[in-house]
Amino acid sequence: MPAEQRSLSEILQDTIRNIQQIVRSEVHLAKSEVREEFAKAKASALLFAIGTLTASFAVLMLLFAAVYALALFIPVWTAAVIMGCLLAVVAALMVSAGRSRFKQIRPTPKRTLETIKENVEWAKQQAK
């Protein structure tokens, strides 16, 4: 049946079907984007936690070893202060690396918002 002979109800049904399909596509895209960002957040959190835990163990072990070694030449308390400061710098670097990874995470589904804007513009054009 040519487009000129379609009834108003057929046109409305087609429009509703198209809108439903667009909404389903947008929801699917939004879910995909949220999953991707969650995976990034999970990996970043894991790296951050491992770095923090490793830094804690490193602080303990290296402080013990270095304090004992330096205590042969300088007072024990001075050796402990020196090693504590050095290991604090290493831990700060690891925490900073984890934080910078977190900053790369986009909380909003950017592609979904772009396609929604495109679809709204398309719908406006269709309504004219």
C-alpha positions as CSV (number, residue, x, y, z in Angstrom):
1,M,0.0,0.0,0.0
2,P,1.6,3.4,-1.0
3,A,2.4,5.8,1.8
4,E,-0.2,8.3,0.6
5,Q,-3.0,5.7,1.2
6,R,-2.0,4.7,4.8
7,S,-4.6,5.4,7.5
8,L,-3.8,7.6,10.5
9,S,-3.9,4.5,12.8
10,E,-1.3,2.7,10.7
11,I,1.0,5.7,10.8
12,L,0.5,6.0,14.5
13,Q,1.2,2.3,15.0
14,D,4.4,2.5,12.9
15,T,5.5,5.6,14.9
16,I,4.8,3.9,18.2
17,R,6.8,0.8,17.1
18,N,9.7,2.9,16.0
19,I,9.7,4.8,19.3
20,Q,9.6,1.6,21.2
21,Q,12.5,0.2,19.2
22,I,14.5,3.4,19.8
23,V,13.8,3.3,23.6
24,R,14.8,-0.4,23.7
25,S,18.0,0.4,21.8
26,E,18.8,3.3,24.1
27,V,18.3,1.2,27.3
28,H,20.5,-1.5,25.8
29,L,23.2,1.0,25.0
30,A,23.0,2.6,28.5
31,K,23.3,-0.8,30.1
32,S,26.4,-1.6,28.0
33,E,28.1,1.6,28.9
34,V,27.4,1.3,32.6
35,R,28.8,-2.3,32.5
36,E,32.0,-1.0,30.8
37,E,32.4,1.8,33.3
38,F,31.8,-0.6,36.2
39,A,34.5,-3.0,34.9
40,K,36.9,0.0,34.8
41,A,36.0,1.0,38.3
42,K,36.4,-2.6,39.6
43,A,39.8,-2.9,38.0
44,S,40.9,0.5,39.4
45,A,39.7,-0.4,42.9
46,L,41.5,-3.7,42.8
47,L,44.7,-2.0,41.7
48,F,44.3,0.6,44.4
49,A,43.6,-2.0,47.1
50,I,46.5,-4.2,46.1
51,G,48.8,-1.2,45.9
52,T,47.8,0.0,49.4
53,L,48.1,-3.5,50.9
54,T,51.5,-4.1,49.3
55,A,52.7,-0.7,50.5
56,S,51.6,-1.6,54.0
57,F,53.6,-4.8,53.9
58,A,56.5,-3.1,52.3
59,V,56.6,-0.5,55.0
60,L,56.7,-3.2,57.7
61,M,59.3,-5.4,56.2
62,L,61.6,-2.7,54.9
63,L,61.4,-0.8,58.0
64,F,62.4,-3.8,60.0
65,A,65.3,-4.6,57.7
66,A,66.5,-1.1,57.2
67,V,66.2,-0.1,60.8
68,Y,68.3,-3.1,61.8
69,A,70.9,-2.3,59.2
70,L,71.0,1.4,60.0
71,A,71.0,0.8,63.7
72,L,74.5,-0.5,63.2
73,F,75.7,3.0,62.3
74,I,73.2,5.5,63.8
75,P,70.7,5.4,66.7
76,V,67.7,3.1,66.1
77,W,65.1,5.9,66.3
78,T,66.9,7.8,63.5
79,A,67.0,4.8,61.3
80,A,63.2,4.2,61.8
81,V,62.4,7.8,60.9
82,I,64.5,7.7,57.7
83,M,62.9,4.4,56.5
84,G,59.4,5.5,57.4
85,C,59.7,8.7,55.3
86,L,61.1,6.8,52.3
87,L,58.4,4.2,52.3
88,A,55.7,6.8,52.8
89,V,56.8,8.4,49.5
90,V,56.4,5.0,47.7
91,A,53.0,4.4,49.2
92,A,51.9,7.9,48.2
93,L,52.9,7.2,44.6
94,M,50.9,4.0,44.5
95,V,47.8,5.7,46.0
96,S,48.2,8.5,43.5
97,A,48.3,6.1,40.6
98,G,45.1,4.4,41.7
99,R,43.4,7.8,42.2
100,S,44.4,8.9,38.7
101,R,42.8,5.7,37.3
102,F,39.5,6.5,39.1
103,K,39.5,9.9,37.5
104,Q,39.3,8.3,34.0
105,I,36.0,6.7,34.8
106,R,33.0,8.5,33.2
107,P,29.9,8.2,35.4
108,T,27.4,9.2,32.6
109,P,26.7,7.1,29.5
110,K,28.1,9.6,27.0
111,R,27.2,7.7,23.8
112,T,23.7,7.0,25.0
113,L,23.1,10.7,25.7
114,E,24.4,11.6,22.2
115,T,22.1,9.1,20.5
116,I,19.1,10.2,22.5
117,K,19.8,13.8,21.3
118,E,20.0,12.5,17.8
119,N,16.8,10.5,18.2
120,V,14.9,13.5,19.6
121,E,16.1,15.6,16.6
122,W,14.9,12.8,14.2
123,A,11.6,12.6,15.9
124,K,11.2,16.4,15.6
125,Q,11.9,16.2,11.9
126,Q,9.4,13.3,11.5
127,A,6.7,15.3,13.3
128,K,7.0,18.2,10.8
